[in-house]
Amino acid sequence: MTSKIIAVVAAAVGIGLTAAAYGVTPTSSPVTAAGRIGTGGTQAHTRHPVRPARKPRHRAPVALPNGRTFGSGCGILPRSGPASQAGLTAATAAAAVSRPRELSEFAHAIQLAGLTRTLNAAKALTVFAPDNAAFDYLGAGNLQALLATRPDLVRVLRFHVVAGRVLPAQLAKRHVLTTVGGTKLYLARSGRSFSVNNAVVTCGNVRTSNATVYVVNRIIIPAS
């Protein structure tokens, strides 16, 4: 059963808790070429002949780098220091996400939920980490309510964690992942860009000692 807080969070990020949020829409009724039906039950004709649609060109999929980060938002990682990619590789999951300033809200949420030790002790994880803008997008009141309700906060954070490391090449081949909370993550790809449910991956393949992190621009809410 979806709690009131999670339902409010879902509404705040602009989705409904249904499959329609992830691109499943009902088939619309056919429309005539002229956009209406002529008198006497005959179809009105268009002024110009309809040209057949061109066949899309086949393009080979863009290879994703397993050994380095990718995405337009990877500027959140400095080139050197503890918050750089090199600096994060020796840190455990919760410790690593606490270093980049743009992930401070996510790190704070992990701490409030009491999940720091769990994430740090795990053998291998994949974490979809919402950036600070994703938390701000909820609105101050919704965010405060979520952070103040620990059971719901734990549930929401578990929507973002998958057991085992999922590398970019594997991410490109798989369409659905199951989170540690038992919910589904639906993946979609366009070139080197990925979306996960209602979120877009802005920086992928951030490696830590026990996790692979994908930074996303929204709080992820599962379909019911």
Summary of the structure (lengths in Angstrom):
residues: 224
radius of gyration: 21.5
end to end distance: 9.0
largest distance: 76.2
contacts: 634
relative contact order: 0.20
helix: 34%
strand: 18%
